Amino acid sequence: MIKKSWFSHLAFGLTLSTLTLFPNPAKAQVSVSPLIIESKAERGQAQGMITITNTSNDITRVRVYAQPFTYSRDNGFQILSSTPTDLTKYLQFSPRELTIKPRESRRVRLITRLAPSLPDGEYRAVIFNETLTEAKNPQGNNVALVARIGVTFYVRKGNIFPNLEVAGASFNQDIKQIQLLVKNNGEATARTGVNWILKQGDKEIKTGKIDPNSIVPDSERNLLLNYPGKDDPTLTPGEYQLSGELIWENNQQKLPFNVNISIPKMTPASNQK
């Protein structure tokens, strides 16, 4: 079940998120690394480490907590209220609240203990590092700004792997861009990048690449080519061929693809917020 919050706007680029309660947030006061942790459970245990750095000139207080998550077909990152892949039930970390001096760093150790009875598979959690600061709004009043940066933590139990396939390509009429539908039929998340070539007959129209995106097990996801962009000419309606390759598992796995795509007659773009 997906939890939604009316006051928050969640934007994930890869796995970095910043949630703000106001439209003009102050500059983030902390940096967090790494943003992705992948681990294999050995005898039911797996570990990770997060480093939080105070990049401001003031003392900063950070609260750390975890939630289950997934990636959906069209909307990307989404927090869940419950899921069989919830890692938070087996996750311990310390400290949960930190006071960090200016220009200094603190570490948070992550420890998971999976019950032997748990089935083999992948278990996931996003570790949020939340800071609370004060700033003035345009009316000159003090307001509280909440910013959080998320670190995604994946733990694999057993010998499990991703298994990707390209299910097709389509033209997203809302944003006027081409998208590639990728399925993961495996038991582990794949972070896959894409190299692509768009042709019409023998004529090469455009080449490009998509930065790695996470595709969780037993799911599919539309990956935007970001083409045509605002500076690109409008595509002529007709039949095109989209080819290239998926790349994942640290460039160790590659899958070529070649699919057809129909570009329809353009209609005015929907208003984007």
Beta strands, then each sheet from edge to edge (+ up, - down):
strand 1: 12-13
strand 2: 16-17
strand 3: 30-33
strand 4: 36-40
strand 5: 45-54
strand 6: 60-67
strand 7: 69-72
strand 8: 76-79
strand 9: 91-94
strand 10: 97-100
strand 11: 105-113
strand 12: 121-136
strand 13: 142-157
strand 14: 164-172
strand 15: 177-184
strand 16: 190-200
strand 17: 203-215
strand 18: 219-224
strand 19: 238-248
strand 20: 253-263
sheet 1: 1+ 2-
sheet 2: 3+ 5- 11+ 9-
sheet 3: 4+ 13+ 12- 6+ 10-
sheet 4: 7+ 8-
sheet 5: 14+ 15- 18+
sheet 6: 17+ 16- 19+ 20-
end
